Amino acid sequence: MTHKIKYIAVAILALFTLQSCDDFLTQGNPNENTTDQYWKNLKDCESGLISVYASLRHQNTLEVYTETLRSDLGWPGFGRPNLNGDNGMVYAQNFTNTMPSLRNKWDNLYKGIFRSNQVIAGLNGIREDMETEEDIEKWTLLMGEARFFRGLFHFWVHNSFNKGEVIMYDFVPETQEDFYQNLQKEEVVRAFFTEDLVYAYENLPFVRTDYSDGLADDPQAAARASKGAAAMALAQSYLYIPNGADYEMAAVYLKDIIENGPYDLVDVSMNMTTNGEFNQESIFEISYDTDLKTEETNADKRMYNQYGQGFSGGSTGGFRTILPSCWLAMAFKEEKISEEDPRNKVINDDGFEVTRNYSLRASHSIAFVDDLYLNYYGDKPIETSAFNNLEFGYFRKNSNWDIVENENDLLRRSGVNFRLMRLADVYLMYAECLIEGGNNDGGTSEAIDYINLVRDRSALELIGLRSNNYPTYTAFDEISYDATMLMDHLMYIERPLELCLEGHAIRQRDLTRWGIAKERFQFLSRERYHTAAYTYGGKTKYAALERGANPGDGSTLIDFEQAAQNYIKEIHAYWPISVDESQTNPNVD
């Protein structure tokens, strides 16, 4: 069955059975057959939206593993120094349009667009039947959600493929020929998805729930698309303009989120696992559920994800599909903390109060062999994890290290929500806007304030000169930053460490929009690291990452050698058009 015929099949099958829409978090994809007269009322349209959320939930839509490996954040799994399989090719910047992950992402994003258009068409078909204010308000909310997703999926295709020159659908294809659309110019696609996102921004509420102790009172409502999510997508789109960011327009939407949204930073532990899902910092996250449903042999209907096994180590039930890159792990290890902050005081095995050796942000992001103050799958990392084969750390984010002893305890089904958008990212993007990407020294003071809000949440040493806005025990680096220095801090420290493994390809798009990917890979390929012995409780693991070549007979770790050689901006900054599209669509070369 060809790519286009598959889409025709979707057109027939994706009219959905009527289901209760009270629970968007735990419903499967209602894509059973019905008649052509399905879209009869608001309830039908809301039921149809469930399939749109299902497209968002599908792991191929984000392609977290491969998008991470296209950046500087990860190493493609076990087996250093060998590069294996498709992930190794992506890491080496040696991919083509036939790569499965690329093809799957293209297909799933357009499936989401198709489903969004179905709901939009259904709503337009019943618009004249809306007689009461309540019905009109409900109709507008549903249309806001549907257009949010159509805009979001187009935005993601636009910033992922072919320099933004992609196919655009503003209708539901009904014939084979309807699918044979031309590629549109980048600015045409951008104008189209911007219109959709602006509609959502103007017609959706910031939230549909109150918060208690930093958590949503109604998680079901918090899972829905919102004004805040539309505003953040719009801000990102202005930062991602290929010929240069529009910082002024991005700042408009970011400032609205900051000043008028209900959002607030929460404890660092609440942004990584099932703990703290739908918290007050979260602007939009993908909801997952480990409850088994009979239809979940189909990945398109699956309510859980498999990130837990993808990021964790082999001895804790994982596949270690991605491991942290050397520089990222070292940056976390070297993060300076505010040593006198009470949050950095812990009790050691002898019962004495000591200062933690890793920052809270580091400990909640990566499991290190010598981190003794935050357990990993039930015990200290050195007790639970192998740390062999040159593996010096395992990502904690998006895994279940805090609730089980092994990912197999959950039958390799993870219910950890994937954080797409949160307030910390808003603060960091707004800081970048204030300094105009490093070109406006006049914005440095306020930008530092926003960066320090993020750093203080993790009890880190703050940047800049001492401020009386913080307790006297708070440490500052006492450096007088200009805009260029501050932009370097955002690019190489704050954004990658705070946001790794989150959002839609955040790090990959950051490297691309800043134009630093090639030089970044070249710089990192010249760095050298090795693993040293660490002993605790009678166990010795050669997994303590240190800078420099191995002084003995052991291995020296080098990252991104192939990427430094292979990366060509014109070829690798964006995915190429999927081979499935180019081979079946006569209007795409």
C-alpha positions as CSV (number, residue, x, y, z in Angstrom):
1,M,0.0,0.0,0.0
2,T,1.5,3.3,-1.0
3,H,1.9,6.3,1.3
4,K,-1.0,8.1,-0.4
5,I,-3.3,5.2,-0.4
6,K,-2.6,4.8,3.3
7,Y,-3.8,8.3,3.8
8,I,-7.0,7.5,1.8
9,A,-7.5,4.6,4.2
10,V,-7.1,7.0,7.1
11,A,-9.7,9.3,5.6
12,I,-12.2,6.4,5.7
13,L,-11.3,5.1,9.1
14,A,-10.7,8.3,11.0
15,L,-14.3,9.2,11.5
16,F,-14.8,8.3,15.1
17,T,-17.2,6.5,17.2
18,L,-19.1,8.5,19.8
19,Q,-17.5,8.5,23.2
20,S,-17.7,10.4,26.4
21,C,-15.3,13.3,26.3
22,D,-15.0,13.8,30.0
23,D,-11.6,12.3,30.2
24,F,-9.0,13.3,27.6
25,L,-6.2,11.8,29.5
26,T,-7.2,8.1,29.4
27,Q,-9.3,7.7,26.3
28,G,-7.9,5.8,23.4
29,N,-8.2,6.9,19.8
30,P,-11.9,6.6,18.7
31,N,-11.2,5.7,15.1
32,E,-13.8,3.1,14.3
33,N,-16.0,3.2,11.2
34,T,-19.1,5.3,11.1
35,T,-21.2,6.8,8.4
36,D,-20.4,10.0,6.4
37,Q,-22.9,11.8,8.5
38,Y,-20.9,11.5,11.7
39,W,-20.3,15.2,12.4
40,K,-23.8,16.0,13.8
41,N,-23.2,18.0,16.9
42,L,-20.6,19.4,19.4
43,K,-20.3,16.1,21.1
44,D,-19.2,14.4,17.9
45,C,-16.7,17.1,17.3
46,E,-15.2,16.9,20.8
47,S,-15.0,13.1,20.4
48,G,-13.1,13.7,17.1
49,L,-10.6,15.8,18.9
50,I,-9.5,12.8,20.9
51,S,-7.8,11.4,17.7
52,V,-5.9,14.7,17.4
53,Y,-4.6,14.3,20.9
54,A,-3.7,10.7,20.0
55,S,-1.5,12.0,17.1
56,L,0.3,14.3,19.6
57,R,0.8,11.3,22.0
58,H,2.4,9.1,19.3
59,Q,6.2,8.9,19.9
60,N,7.0,9.2,16.2
61,T,5.4,12.7,16.2
62,L,8.3,14.2,18.3
63,E,11.0,11.6,17.5
64,V,12.7,12.5,20.8
65,Y,15.6,10.1,20.4
66,T,16.6,11.1,16.9
67,E,16.1,14.8,17.5
68,T,18.2,14.6,20.6
69,L,21.0,12.8,18.6
70,R,20.9,15.5,15.9
71,S,21.9,17.9,18.6
72,D,24.9,17.9,21.0
73,L,23.0,16.3,24.0
74,G,23.5,12.6,23.6
75,W,25.4,9.5,22.5
76,P,23.6,6.8,20.6
77,G,23.4,4.1,23.2
78,F,25.6,1.4,24.5
79,G,28.7,0.2,22.7
80,R,31.2,3.2,22.8
81,P,33.1,4.0,20.7
82,N,31.1,2.2,18.0
83,L,28.1,3.8,16.3
84,N,25.3,1.4,15.7
85,G,22.2,1.4,13.5
86,D,20.1,4.3,12.4
87,N,20.7,6.2,15.6
88,G,24.4,6.1,15.0
89,M,23.9,7.5,11.5
90,V,21.8,10.4,12.9
91,Y,24.4,11.1,15.5
92,A,27.1,11.2,12.8
93,Q,24.9,13.6,10.7
94,N,24.8,10.9,8.0
95,F,21.1,10.6,7.4
96,T,19.0,10.4,4.2
97,N,15.3,10.8,3.3
98,T,14.9,7.0,3.6
99,M,15.6,6.9,7.4
100,P,12.6,5.4,9.2
101,S,12.5,8.0,12.0
102,L,12.4,10.8,9.5
103,R,9.6,9.0,7.5
104,N,7.6,8.2,10.6
105,K,7.8,11.8,11.8
106,W,6.6,13.2,8.5
107,D,3.7,10.7,8.4
108,N,2.6,11.3,11.9
109,L,2.7,15.1,11.7
110,Y,0.6,15.0,8.6
111,K,-1.8,12.5,10.2
112,G,-2.2,15.0,13.0
113,I,-2.9,17.7,10.4
114,F,-5.4,15.5,8.6
115,R,-7.3,14.8,11.8
116,S,-7.3,18.4,12.8
117,N,-8.8,19.4,9.5
118,Q,-11.5,16.7,10.0
119,V,-12.6,18.4,13.2
120,I,-12.4,21.8,11.7
121,A,-14.6,20.7,8.8
122,G,-17.0,19.0,11.2
123,L,-17.3,22.2,13.3
124,N,-17.8,24.4,10.2
125,G,-20.6,22.0,9.1
126,I,-22.6,22.5,12.3
127,R,-21.8,26.2,12.9
128,E,-25.3,27.4,11.8
129,D,-26.9,25.0,14.3
130,M,-25.3,26.8,17.2
131,E,-28.2,28.8,18.8
132,T,-27.4,29.4,22.4
133,E,-24.5,31.4,23.9
134,E,-23.4,28.2,25.6
135,D,-23.3,26.3,22.3
136,I,-21.4,29.2,20.5
137,E,-18.9,29.3,23.4
138,K,-18.3,25.6,23.3
139,W,-18.0,25.6,19.5
140,T,-15.4,28.4,19.7
141,L,-13.4,26.5,22.2
142,L,-13.4,23.3,20.1
143,M,-12.4,25.3,17.0
144,G,-9.6,27.0,19.0
145,E,-8.3,23.6,20.0
146,A,-8.5,22.1,16.5
147,R,-6.9,25.2,14.9
148,F,-4.2,25.1,17.6
149,F,-3.2,21.6,16.6
150,R,-3.4,22.2,12.9
151,G,-1.1,25.2,13.4
152,L,1.2,23.4,15.8
153,F,1.6,20.4,13.5
154,H,2.3,22.7,10.5
155,F,4.8,24.6,12.7
156,W,6.6,21.5,13.6
157,V,6.8,20.3,10.0
158,H,7.9,23.7,8.9
159,N,10.8,23.9,11.4
160,S,11.8,20.3,10.9
161,F,11.8,19.7,7.2
162,N,13.2,21.2,4.0
163,K,14.0,24.7,5.3
164,G,10.3,25.2,6.0
165,E,9.2,24.6,2.4
166,V,6.6,21.9,3.0
167,I,3.1,20.8,2.0
168,M,0.2,22.7,3.5
169,Y,-3.3,21.3,4.0
170,D,-6.2,23.6,4.9
171,F,-8.9,21.1,3.8
172,V,-9.7,17.4,4.2
173,P,-8.4,15.4,1.1
174,E,-11.0,13.2,-0.4
175,T,-9.4,11.8,-3.6
176,Q,-6.0,10.6,-4.5
177,E,-5.3,13.8,-6.4
178,D,-6.1,15.9,-3.3
179,F,-3.0,14.6,-1.7
180,Y,-0.8,15.7,-4.6
181,Q,-0.1,19.1,-3.2
182,N,2.9,21.3,-4.1
183,L,5.5,22.4,-1.7
184,Q,4.8,25.9,-0.4
185,K,7.4,28.6,0.2
186,E,8.6,28.9,3.8
187,E,6.9,32.3,4.4
188,V,3.6,31.0,3.0
189,V,3.5,28.1,5.4
190,R,4.6,30.3,8.3
191,A,1.8,32.8,7.6
192,F,-0.7,29.9,7.5
193,F,0.2,28.3,10.8
194,T,0.6,31.7,12.4
195,E,-3.1,32.5,11.5
196,D,-4.2,29.2,13.2
197,L,-2.1,29.8,16.3
198,V,-3.3,33.4,16.6
199,Y,-6.9,32.2,16.4
200,A,-6.2,29.7,19.2
201,Y,-4.5,32.4,21.2
202,E,-7.5,34.7,20.9
203,N,-10.1,32.1,21.6
204,L,-8.7,29.8,24.2
205,P,-8.3,30.4,28.0
206,F,-4.9,30.4,29.6
207,V,-6.1,27.4,31.8
208,R,-9.3,25.6,32.6
209,T,-8.4,24.8,36.1
210,D,-7.3,26.2,39.4
211,Y,-4.1,25.2,41.2
212,S,-3.5,24.0,44.8
213,D,0.0,23.6,46.1
214,G,1.4,24.0,42.6
215,L,-0.7,21.2,41.1
216,A,-3.8,21.4,38.8
217,D,-7.0,20.8,40.6
218,D,-8.4,19.2,37.4
219,P,-5.7,17.4,35.5
220,Q,-8.1,16.6,32.7
221,A,-8.7,20.2,32.0
222,A,-5.0,21.0,32.3
223,A,-4.3,18.5,29.5
224,R,-6.1,20.6,27.0
225,A,-4.6,23.1,24.6
226,S,-4.7,26.6,25.9
227,K,-4.0,30.3,25.2
228,G,-0.6,29.9,27.0
229,A,0.4,27.0,24.7
230,A,-0.6,29.0,21.6
231,A,1.3,32.0,22.9
232,M,4.4,29.9,23.5
233,A,4.2,28.3,20.0
234,L,3.9,31.7,18.5
235,A,6.9,33.0,20.4
236,Q,9.0,30.1,19.3
237,S,7.9,30.6,15.7
238,Y,9.2,34.2,15.7
239,L,12.5,33.0,17.2
240,Y,12.7,30.3,14.5
241,I,12.3,32.5,11.4
242,P,15.0,31.2,9.1
243,N,16.4,34.5,8.0
244,G,16.6,35.9,11.6
245,A,14.6,36.0,14.8
246,D,11.9,38.6,15.3
247,Y,12.7,39.3,19.0
248,E,10.2,42.1,19.3
249,M,7.2,39.9,18.3
250,A,8.4,36.9,20.3
251,A,8.7,39.1,23.4
252,V,5.1,40.2,23.0
253,Y,3.8,36.7,23.5
254,L,6.3,35.7,26.1
255,K,5.5,38.8,28.2
256,D,1.8,38.0,28.0
257,I,2.5,34.5,29.4
258,I,4.6,36.0,32.2
259,E,2.3,38.9,33.2
260,N,-1.1,37.4,32.6
261,G,-0.8,33.7,32.7
262,P,-1.4,31.7,36.0
263,Y,2.0,30.0,35.7
264,D,4.8,29.8,38.4
265,L,8.0,27.9,38.9
266,V,7.8,24.8,41.0
267,D,10.2,22.5,42.7
268,V,12.8,21.1,40.3
269,S,11.7,17.5,41.1
270,M,8.2,18.2,39.7
271,N,9.3,18.6,36.1
272,M,11.0,15.2,35.4
273,T,8.8,12.2,36.2
274,T,5.2,11.3,37.2
275,N,5.8,13.5,40.3
276,G,4.2,16.9,39.7
277,E,2.5,16.3,36.4
278,F,0.3,19.2,35.4
279,N,1.9,21.5,37.8
280,Q,1.7,25.3,37.7
281,E,4.9,25.6,35.7
282,S,3.6,23.4,32.9
283,I,2.1,25.2,30.0
284,F,1.5,22.1,27.9
285,E,2.4,18.5,28.3
286,I,1.5,15.2,26.6
287,S,-0.5,13.0,28.9
288,Y,0.4,9.3,29.2
289,D,-1.2,6.5,31.2
290,T,0.1,3.0,32.0
291,D,-3.4,1.5,32.3
292,L,-3.6,-1.3,29.8
293,K,-6.3,-1.0,27.1
294,T,-7.2,-3.8,24.8
295,E,-6.4,-1.8,21.7
296,E,-2.9,-0.8,22.7
297,T,-1.1,-3.3,20.5
298,N,-1.5,-0.5,18.0
299,A,1.0,2.2,18.7
300,D,-1.4,4.8,17.4
301,K,-3.9,4.0,20.2
302,R,-1.3,3.4,22.9
303,M,-1.8,5.5,26.1
304,Y,1.7,4.9,27.5
305,N,5.1,5.7,26.2
306,Q,8.4,3.8,26.2
307,Y,10.8,6.6,27.1
308,G,11.5,5.0,30.5
309,Q,13.3,2.0,29.0
310,G,14.8,4.2,26.3
311,F,16.7,6.4,28.7
312,S,17.5,4.1,31.6
313,G,20.4,1.7,32.0
314,G,20.4,-2.0,31.3
315,S,20.5,-3.2,34.9
316,T,17.3,-1.2,35.7
317,G,15.3,-2.6,32.8
318,G,16.3,-0.1,30.1
319,F,17.7,-0.2,26.6
320,R,19.9,3.0,27.1
321,T,18.9,4.1,23.6
322,I,20.5,7.4,24.4
323,L,23.2,8.2,26.9
324,P,24.3,11.7,27.9
325,S,27.1,13.3,25.8
326,C,30.4,13.9,27.7
327,W,30.1,17.7,27.7
328,L,26.5,17.7,29.0
329,A,27.4,15.3,31.8
330,M,30.5,17.3,32.7
331,A,28.5,20.6,32.6
332,F,26.1,19.1,35.1
333,K,28.9,17.8,37.3
334,E,30.6,21.2,37.3
335,E,27.5,23.3,38.0
336,K,28.3,25.6,41.0
337,I,25.7,25.5,43.7
338,S,24.9,28.1,46.4
339,E,26.6,26.1,49.1
340,E,25.0,27.8,52.1
341,D,21.5,27.4,50.7
342,P,19.6,25.0,53.1
343,R,18.4,23.0,50.1
344,N,21.9,22.0,49.4
345,K,22.4,20.5,52.8
346,V,22.0,16.7,53.1
347,I,22.7,14.0,55.8
348,N,25.4,11.6,54.9
349,D,25.7,7.9,55.8
350,D,27.4,8.8,59.1
351,G,24.5,11.1,60.1
352,F,26.4,14.4,59.6
353,E,25.1,17.3,57.6
354,V,27.2,17.9,54.5
355,T,26.9,19.9,51.3
356,R,25.6,17.9,48.3
357,N,28.1,17.2,45.6
358,Y,25.7,17.7,42.7
359,S,23.2,20.4,42.1
360,L,19.5,19.6,42.4
361,R,19.2,20.2,38.7
362,A,22.0,17.8,37.9
363,S,20.8,15.1,40.2
364,H,17.3,15.2,38.8
365,S,18.5,15.1,35.2
366,I,21.3,12.5,35.2
367,A,22.1,9.6,37.5
368,F,25.9,9.7,38.3
369,V,27.9,6.9,39.9
370,D,29.0,9.2,42.8
371,D,25.7,10.9,43.5
372,L,24.9,9.5,47.0
373,Y,22.0,11.8,47.9
374,L,19.3,11.0,45.4
375,N,18.4,7.3,44.9
376,Y,17.9,5.8,41.5
377,Y,15.5,2.9,41.2
378,G,15.4,2.3,44.9
379,D,19.0,2.8,46.0
380,K,22.1,4.8,45.3
381,P,23.0,4.8,41.6
382,I,26.2,2.8,42.2
383,E,24.1,0.0,43.8
384,T,21.5,-0.2,41.1
385,S,23.3,0.5,37.9
386,A,26.1,-1.2,36.0
387,F,28.1,1.9,35.0
388,N,30.2,-0.3,32.7
389,N,31.2,-0.2,29.1
390,L,32.2,3.5,29.4
391,E,28.8,4.4,30.6
392,F,29.2,7.3,33.1
393,G,25.6,8.4,33.5
394,Y,22.0,7.7,32.6
395,F,19.3,10.2,32.0
396,R,16.7,10.4,34.7
397,K,14.3,12.6,32.8
398,N,11.2,10.8,31.4
399,S,12.0,7.6,33.3
400,N,10.4,6.0,36.4
401,W,13.4,5.9,38.7
402,D,11.5,7.4,41.5
403,I,8.6,5.0,41.7
404,V,9.9,1.5,40.8
405,E,13.1,-0.5,41.2
406,N,13.1,-1.6,37.5
407,E,11.4,-0.4,34.4
408,N,10.2,-4.0,33.9
409,D,8.0,-3.6,37.0
410,L,5.8,-1.5,34.8
411,L,6.0,-4.0,31.9
412,R,8.0,-1.3,30.1
413,R,5.0,1.0,30.0
414,S,5.8,4.5,31.2
415,G,3.1,6.9,32.2
416,V,5.5,9.9,32.6
417,N,3.9,12.9,30.9
418,F,6.2,14.5,28.3
419,R,6.8,18.1,29.1
420,L,6.4,20.1,25.9
421,M,6.2,23.7,27.2
422,R,7.0,25.2,30.6
423,L,7.6,28.5,32.2
424,A,11.3,28.1,32.7
425,D,11.7,28.0,28.9
426,V,9.5,31.2,28.7
427,Y,11.9,33.0,31.1
428,L,15.0,31.9,29.1
429,M,13.5,32.8,25.7
430,Y,12.4,36.2,27.1
431,A,15.9,36.8,28.5
432,E,17.2,36.1,25.0
433,C,14.7,38.6,23.6
434,L,15.7,41.3,26.1
435,I,19.3,41.1,24.9
436,E,18.3,40.6,21.3
437,G,20.4,37.5,20.8
438,G,23.4,39.2,22.3
439,N,23.2,42.5,20.6
440,N,21.5,44.7,23.2
441,D,23.5,45.4,26.4
442,G,20.6,47.5,27.7
443,G,18.6,44.4,28.3
444,T,21.2,42.5,30.3
445,S,20.1,43.4,33.8
446,E,16.5,42.3,33.3
447,A,17.6,39.2,31.4
448,I,19.8,38.2,34.3
449,D,16.9,38.5,36.6
450,Y,14.9,36.0,34.6
451,I,17.8,33.6,34.2
452,N,18.4,33.7,38.0
453,L,14.7,32.9,38.7
454,V,15.4,29.6,36.9
455,R,18.8,29.0,38.6
456,D,17.5,29.9,42.1
457,R,14.8,27.3,41.8
458,S,17.6,24.7,41.8
459,A,19.7,26.4,44.5
460,L,22.4,27.1,42.0
461,E,25.0,29.9,42.2
462,L,23.3,32.9,40.6
463,I,25.0,34.9,37.8
464,G,25.8,38.5,37.9
465,L,26.5,40.9,40.7
466,R,25.0,40.4,44.1
467,S,21.3,41.3,44.5
468,N,19.4,42.1,47.6
469,N,16.4,40.3,46.2
470,Y,17.8,37.0,47.5
471,P,18.7,35.7,51.0
472,T,22.2,36.6,52.2
473,Y,23.4,33.0,52.0
474,T,22.8,33.0,48.2
475,A,26.0,32.8,46.2
476,F,26.6,34.9,43.0
477,D,29.4,34.5,40.5
478,E,30.0,38.3,40.8
479,I,30.7,38.7,37.0
480,S,29.6,41.8,35.2
481,Y,27.9,40.4,32.1
482,D,27.4,42.1,28.7
483,A,24.9,40.9,26.2
484,T,27.4,38.7,24.3
485,M,28.6,37.0,27.5
486,L,25.0,36.4,28.6
487,M,24.0,35.0,25.2
488,D,26.9,32.5,25.5
489,H,25.6,31.5,28.9
490,L,22.1,30.9,27.5
491,M,23.5,29.0,24.5
492,Y,26.0,26.8,26.2
493,I,24.8,26.4,29.8
494,E,21.3,27.5,30.8
495,R,19.1,26.4,27.9
496,P,20.7,22.9,27.3
497,L,21.0,22.0,31.0
498,E,17.5,23.2,32.0
499,L,15.6,21.9,28.9
500,C,17.4,18.8,27.8
501,L,15.1,16.0,26.6
502,E,12.1,18.3,26.6
503,G,9.8,20.0,24.1
504,H,9.9,19.6,20.3
505,A,13.6,19.3,19.3
506,I,14.5,22.4,21.4
507,R,18.2,21.9,21.4
508,Q,18.4,20.9,17.7
509,R,16.4,24.0,16.7
510,D,18.4,26.2,19.0
511,L,21.7,25.2,17.4
512,T,20.2,25.7,14.0
513,R,18.6,29.1,14.6
514,W,21.8,30.4,16.2
515,G,23.9,29.1,13.4
516,I,26.4,27.4,15.7
517,A,25.8,23.7,15.0
518,K,28.9,23.1,12.9
519,E,31.3,25.0,15.1
520,R,29.7,23.4,18.2
521,F,30.4,19.9,16.8
522,Q,33.9,20.9,15.9
523,F,34.6,22.4,19.3
524,L,33.3,19.3,21.1
525,S,35.2,16.9,18.9
526,R,38.4,18.4,20.2
527,E,37.5,17.8,23.9
528,R,38.8,14.7,25.7
529,Y,37.4,12.8,28.7
530,H,38.0,9.6,30.5
531,T,36.3,7.6,33.3
532,A,38.1,7.2,36.6
533,A,37.5,4.7,39.4
534,Y,34.9,5.5,42.1
535,T,34.6,3.2,45.2
536,Y,31.7,3.1,47.6
537,G,30.5,0.3,49.9
538,G,33.1,-2.1,48.6
539,K,32.1,-1.6,45.0
540,T,34.4,0.1,42.5
541,K,33.1,1.4,39.2
542,Y,35.2,3.0,36.5
543,A,32.5,5.6,35.7
544,A,33.5,8.9,37.3
545,L,33.8,11.2,34.3
546,E,36.8,13.5,34.3
547,R,38.3,15.9,31.8
548,G,41.3,15.1,29.7
549,A,42.7,12.0,27.9
550,N,43.0,8.9,29.9
551,P,46.3,9.1,31.7
552,G,46.7,5.3,31.7
553,D,45.9,2.4,29.4
554,G,42.2,3.0,29.4
555,S,39.9,4.6,26.8
556,T,39.8,8.3,26.0
557,L,36.2,9.4,25.2
558,I,35.7,11.7,22.2
559,D,32.3,12.9,21.0
560,F,31.0,14.3,17.7
561,E,34.1,13.5,15.6
562,Q,31.9,12.3,12.7
563,A,29.4,15.1,13.2
564,A,32.2,17.7,13.0
565,Q,33.3,16.2,9.7
566,N,29.9,15.5,8.1
567,Y,27.7,18.4,9.2
568,I,26.8,20.7,6.3
569,K,24.2,23.4,7.2
570,E,22.4,23.2,3.9
571,I,22.0,19.5,4.2
572,H,21.6,18.7,7.9
573,A,20.0,21.7,9.6
574,Y,16.6,20.3,8.5
575,W,15.4,16.9,7.6
576,P,14.8,16.3,3.9
577,I,11.4,15.6,2.5
578,S,10.4,12.0,3.3
579,V,11.1,9.5,0.5
580,D,7.5,8.4,0.8
581,E,6.3,11.8,-0.2
582,S,8.8,12.3,-3.0
583,Q,8.1,8.9,-4.6
584,T,4.3,9.1,-4.5
585,N,3.6,12.8,-5.0
586,P,4.3,13.9,-8.6
587,N,4.4,17.5,-7.5
588,V,7.4,16.9,-5.2
589,D,10.8,16.4,-6.7
